[in-house]
Amino acid sequence: MDDTQSNHLKAYGITYWVLENNIEVQWLLNYRGGSFMMDEYKTIVEECVIRGVTYQVIADVQAAGIIRDIADPEVNMETVKLEKAPKIAVYSPKSQMPWDDAVTLVMEYAEIPYEVIYDREIINMELPKYDWLHLHHEDFTGQYGKFYRSYKNAAWYQQQVRDAETEAAEMGFAKVSQLKLAVAQKIKEYTAGGGFLFTMCSGTDTYDIALSAQNTDICESMYDGDPADGAAQSKLDFDQTFAFQNFVLEMDPLVYEFSSIDATDIHTKTQQTQDFFTLFDFSAKWDVVPTMLTQSHLSVIKGFMGQTTAFKKQYIKSDVLVMGESKAQGSVKYIHGSFGKGQWTFYAGHDPEDYQHRVGDPPTDLNLHPNSAGYRLILNNILFPAAKKKKQKT
């Protein structure tokens, strides 16, 4: 999985397929870019050839030597066993196309199976059936992405509002914002129970904003039929959030922004050619989790915009693990944390290979980006629940 790999993204799909066939995989953290090692079977070799994935057949003695070298306490590498393919759910409207979201786009490309669920399935307590949940770029505040000013007359926007209001009413909620809060709380329970949560773009900050605003109304009348609470800011409860605290809401319904968390305003002042973020280098033997989540053949990765492009560092809670940041801009791109028995990862931005994705833009063709380091971070998270948990070192 270093620079010699012809298709990094499909290599993850091969690994997932091997796990589906009940074959154990060794994830060699920091070894040649985070390689995968497994027993040789003719069918695996054939599948690698079909999918265009670079592989190398080695003798048992060579494999033993690699494991021995990695075990050296002076070497920043580790082996992690992957034992079972995680069952994956994507929280998304059923009408959403896979290419509208980077995670579903890369799973389609890598041939990793997933199921689409939405509000009804979550309210009906179906989340425990899944090991890993991705939130597509949802607005959990009930403000429809704050697209009102630019798209209130667009047919797709009006249909989205009608569909959301109908679904909320059918499930017994007076407002869409109330339904979205209930969904956010169910997802929080799922994570506390041991689930793995991953989200990008506005699915990150709006999720935390919704949790913090559970005791107030932050939606103006064009979104929910009545005025927002004038004292909403003072009623936010930051104890309820996963990642962010002390942020200031953007209460103007015509401003395309949710709060002070988002660092889009900083990145718009940076030239695309200068917009990068750097992955942190963790101790593979002591910090296994972040090491898994940052496996890549590159340590400096191209930045990319989104409704939530990056996070301003001052609003991130002290117990949150920062895994990738744009030091020059003072912003954070990639963070991780634990909640209860579960874990979560927030990855800012919309599409790692489409710098400034806009509504209506054509989908990214991943055949042109088979070695995308930005997309590899998504796939690290997908394989993460397959890892056998090791005893904590003391």
C-alpha positions in Angstrom: 0.0 0.0 0.0 2.9 2.3 -0.7 3.5 4.1 -4.0 3.9 0.8 -5.9 0.1 0.0 -5.4 -1.8 0.6 -8.6 -5.2 1.0 -6.9 -5.2 1.8 -3.2 -9.0 2.2 -3.1 -9.9 -1.1 -4.6 -7.3 -2.8 -2.3 -9.6 -2.0 0.6 -12.5 -3.6 -1.3 -10.4 -6.7 -1.8 -9.6 -6.8 1.9 -13.3 -6.4 2.8 -14.2 -9.2 0.3 -11.6 -11.5 1.9 -13.1 -10.8 5.4 -16.6 -11.6 4.0 -15.2 -15.0 3.0 -14.1 -15.6 6.6 -10.4 -15.3 5.9 -8.3 -13.4 8.5 -6.3 -10.4 7.4 -3.3 -8.9 9.1 -3.2 -5.1 8.8 0.5 -4.1 8.8 0.3 -0.6 10.3 3.0 1.8 8.9 4.5 -1.1 6.9 4.8 0.1 3.3 2.0 2.5 3.7 -0.2 0.2 5.8 -0.3 -3.0 3.8 -2.6 -6.0 4.2 -1.3 -9.6 4.5 -3.4 -12.7 4.2 -3.0 -16.4 3.3 -2.7 -17.0 -0.4 -5.7 -18.5 -2.2 -6.1 -18.7 -5.9 -9.4 -16.9 -5.8 -7.9 -13.9 -4.0 -5.1 -13.6 -6.6 -7.7 -13.8 -9.4 -9.8 -11.1 -7.7 -6.8 -8.8 -7.4 -6.1 -9.3 -11.1 -9.7 -8.6 -12.0 -9.9 -5.4 -9.9 -6.5 -4.1 -10.9 -5.0 -4.3 -7.4 -1.2 -4.8 -7.0 -0.3 -7.8 -4.9 2.9 -9.8 -4.0 3.1 -13.5 -3.1 5.7 -14.2 -0.5 6.9 -17.4 1.3 5.9 -18.2 4.8 9.4 -17.5 6.0 9.2 -14.0 4.5 5.9 -13.4 6.2 7.3 -14.5 9.5 10.2 -12.2 9.0 7.9 -9.2 8.3 5.9 -9.9 11.5 9.2 -10.2 13.5 10.5 -6.9 12.1 7.3 -5.2 12.9 7.3 -6.5 16.5 10.7 -4.8 17.2 9.9 -2.3 20.0 12.2 0.3 18.3 10.1 0.3 15.1 7.0 2.4 14.8 4.8 -0.4 13.3 2.2 -2.8 14.5 0.1 -5.7 13.3 -3.6 -5.7 13.8 -5.9 -8.7 13.0 -9.0 -8.0 11.0 -11.5 -10.8 11.6 -15.0 -10.0 10.4 -16.4 -7.7 7.7 -18.4 -5.0 9.4 -22.0 -4.5 8.5 -22.3 -1.0 7.1 -25.3 1.4 7.1 -25.4 4.8 5.4 -27.9 7.3 6.8 -29.2 9.0 3.7 -32.5 9.8 2.0 -33.5 6.9 -0.3 -33.7 9.3 -3.2 -30.0 10.4 -2.8 -27.7 9.2 -5.5 -24.5 7.4 -4.3 -22.2 9.9 -6.1 -23.7 12.8 -4.0 -21.6 11.6 -1.1 -17.9 10.8 -1.0 -18.4 7.8 1.3 -21.0 6.0 -0.8 -19.0 7.0 -3.9 -15.9 5.3 -2.7 -17.8 2.2 -1.4 -19.4 1.8 -4.8 -16.0 2.1 -6.4 -14.2 -0.3 -4.0 -17.2 -2.7 -4.2 -17.9 -2.6 -0.5 -21.6 -3.4 0.3 -23.7 -1.2 2.4 -27.4 -0.6 3.3 -29.2 2.7 3.1 -31.3 3.7 6.1 -33.0 6.9 7.1 -35.1 8.5 9.9 -37.8 5.9 10.0 -35.4 3.0 10.5 -33.4 4.8 13.2 -36.6 5.8 15.1 -37.7 2.2 14.8 -34.5 1.1 16.6 -32.8 -0.7 13.6 -29.4 0.8 14.2 -28.1 -2.1 16.4 -28.1 -4.3 13.4 -25.1 -2.5 12.0 -21.4 -2.2 13.1 -20.7 1.1 11.3 -22.8 4.1 10.5 -22.1 6.9 8.1 -24.1 10.1 8.1 -24.3 11.6 4.6 -24.0 15.4 4.5 -27.2 15.9 6.5 -28.4 19.0 8.3 -29.5 17.8 11.7 -30.7 21.2 12.8 -33.8 21.1 10.6 -32.8 24.1 8.5 -32.5 22.1 5.2 -28.8 23.0 4.8 -29.6 26.7 5.1 -30.1 26.7 1.3 -33.2 28.9 1.6 -31.7 32.1 0.3 -30.2 30.6 -2.8 -32.5 27.7 -3.6 -35.9 28.4 -2.1 -37.5 28.5 -5.6 -35.7 25.4 -6.8 -37.9 22.4 -7.4 -35.5 20.0 -5.7 -35.4 22.2 -2.6 -39.1 22.5 -2.4 -39.5 18.7 -2.9 -36.9 18.1 -0.1 -38.9 20.2 2.3 -42.2 18.5 1.4 -40.7 15.1 1.9 -39.1 16.0 5.2 -42.3 17.5 6.6 -44.4 14.6 5.5 -42.1 12.1 7.0 -41.9 14.0 10.3 -45.7 14.2 10.5 -46.1 10.5 9.7 -43.8 9.7 12.6 -45.6 11.9 15.1 -43.3 15.0 15.1 -44.7 18.5 14.8 -41.4 19.8 13.2 -38.6 18.4 11.1 -36.1 19.8 13.6 -37.8 17.7 16.3 -37.5 14.6 14.2 -33.8 15.3 13.4 -33.0 15.8 17.1 -34.7 12.5 18.0 -32.6 10.8 15.2 -29.4 12.5 16.5 -30.1 11.2 20.0 -30.8 7.6 18.8 -27.4 7.8 16.9 -25.8 9.0 20.2 -27.3 5.9 22.0 -26.0 3.7 19.2 -22.5 5.0 19.6 -22.6 4.7 23.4 -23.6 1.1 23.0 -20.5 0.3 20.9 -21.3 1.5 17.4 -18.8 3.2 15.1 -19.9 6.6 13.7 -18.4 8.4 10.8 -19.5 11.6 9.1 -18.2 14.3 6.8 -19.0 17.9 5.8 -22.1 19.4 7.5 -23.0 16.0 9.0 -20.3 16.8 11.6 -21.1 20.2 13.1 -24.8 20.2 12.5 -25.0 16.9 14.4 -23.3 18.4 17.5 -25.3 21.7 17.1 -28.6 19.7 17.1 -27.5 17.9 20.3 -26.5 21.1 22.0 -29.8 22.8 21.1 -32.1 20.2 22.4 -33.7 22.6 24.9 -34.3 25.5 22.5 -35.5 26.4 19.0 -32.8 27.6 16.6 -34.9 27.5 13.5 -36.6 30.6 12.0 -40.1 30.6 10.6 -39.2 29.7 7.0 -37.9 26.5 8.3 -40.4 25.4 11.0 -43.3 27.9 10.9 -42.4 29.9 14.0 -39.6 32.2 15.2 -36.4 31.0 16.7 -35.8 31.4 20.4 -34.1 34.8 20.9 -32.2 33.4 23.8 -31.1 30.2 22.0 -27.4 30.8 22.3 -27.5 31.0 26.1 -29.5 27.7 26.2 -27.0 25.6 24.3 -25.8 22.6 26.3 -22.3 21.7 25.3 -22.2 18.7 27.6 -24.4 16.9 25.1 -22.0 17.2 22.1 -19.3 14.8 20.9 -16.6 17.2 19.6 -17.4 20.9 19.9 -18.1 23.4 22.6 -18.4 27.2 23.2 -19.3 27.8 19.6 -21.6 30.7 18.5 -24.6 30.0 16.3 -25.3 31.8 13.1 -28.9 32.7 13.7 -29.5 34.6 10.4 -31.5 32.2 8.3 -30.2 33.8 5.1 -26.6 33.2 5.9 -25.2 29.9 4.5 -23.4 29.0 7.7 -24.5 27.2 10.9 -22.0 28.4 13.5 -18.5 29.6 14.3 -17.2 26.0 14.2 -16.7 26.0 10.4 -13.4 27.3 9.0 -14.6 27.8 5.4 -14.0 31.5 5.7 -10.3 30.9 6.4 -9.8 28.5 3.6 -11.5 30.7 1.0 -8.6 33.0 1.5 -6.1 30.3 0.7 -5.1 29.4 -2.8 -6.0 25.8 -3.8 -2.4 25.0 -4.5 -1.5 26.0 -1.0 -4.4 24.2 0.7 -3.2 21.0 2.4 -3.6 19.2 5.7 -1.1 17.1 7.5 -1.7 13.8 9.3 -0.3 13.3 12.7 2.3 10.6 13.2 1.1 8.3 16.1 2.9 5.6 18.0 1.6 2.4 16.3 2.3 0.2 19.3 0.7 2.5 21.9 -1.9 4.5 19.8 -3.2 1.8 17.6 -6.6 3.3 16.9 -5.4 6.7 15.5 -2.6 4.8 13.7 -5.2 2.7 11.9 -7.3 5.7 11.0 -4.3 7.6 9.5 -2.8 4.8 7.4 -1.8 6.4 4.1 1.0 6.5 1.5 1.1 10.3 2.0 1.3 12.3 5.2 0.4 15.6 3.5 -3.0 15.5 1.8 -4.7 17.9 -0.6 -7.4 20.0 1.1 -10.9 20.2 -0.1 -13.9 22.5 0.6 -17.4 21.7 1.8 -20.3 23.4 3.6 -18.2 22.5 6.6 -14.6 22.7 5.2 -12.6 22.4 8.4 -13.0 23.0 12.2 -11.7 26.0 14.1 -9.4 24.6 16.7 -10.7 26.8 19.6 -14.1 25.1 19.5 -12.8 21.5 19.7 -13.1 19.8 23.2 -9.9 19.0 25.0 -10.5 15.3 25.0 -10.9 15.0 21.2 -8.1 13.5 19.3 -6.9 15.6 16.4 -5.6 13.4 13.5 -5.1 15.9 10.7 -4.8 19.7 10.6 -3.9 22.6 8.4 -1.4 24.3 10.6 -0.9 27.4 8.4 -4.7 28.1 8.6 -5.1 27.1 12.2 -7.8 24.7 11.3 -8.5 21.0 11.9 -9.6 18.5 9.3 -9.9 15.1 10.8 -10.8 14.2 14.5 -11.7 11.2 16.5 -13.2 10.4 19.9 -14.8 7.8 22.1 -18.3 7.9 23.6 -19.5 5.1 25.9 -18.4 1.8 24.4 -18.3 3.3 20.9 -16.2 5.6 18.8 -16.7 8.4 16.3 -14.8 10.1 13.5 -15.5 13.5 12.0 -13.8 14.4 8.6 -14.5 17.9 7.3 -15.1 18.7 3.6 -17.3 17.3 0.9 -15.2 15.4 -1.7 -11.4 14.7 -1.4 -10.9 14.9 -5.1 -13.3 17.8 -5.9 -11.8 20.9 -4.3 -14.8 23.1 -4.5 -17.9 20.9 -5.1 -21.0 22.8 -5.9 -24.7 21.9 -6.2 -25.2 20.3 -9.6 -21.5 19.5 -10.3 -20.9 16.2 -12.0 -19.8 13.2 -9.9 -16.2 12.5 -9.3 -14.8 9.7 -11.4 -12.7 7.6 -9.0 -11.2 5.8 -12.0 -9.1 9.0 -12.3 -8.1 8.9 -8.6 -7.3 5.2 -7.7 -4.5 6.3 -5.3 -6.4 9.1 -3.5 -4.9 9.6 0.0 -7.9 11.7 1.0 -10.3 8.9 0.1 -8.1 6.3 1.9 -8.9 8.0 5.2 -12.6 7.2 4.6 -11.7 3.5 3.9 -9.5 3.3 7.0 -12.6 4.0 9.0 -14.7 1.4 7.2 -12.2 -1.4 8.0 -11.7 -0.1 11.6 -14.5 -2.1 13.2 -13.1 -5.3 11.8 -10.0 -5.0 14.0 -9.6 -7.4 16.9 -9.4 -5.3 20.1 -6.1 -5.6 21.9 -5.7 -5.3 25.6 -4.7 -1.8 26.6 -1.0 -1.5 27.3 -0.1 -0.3 30.8 
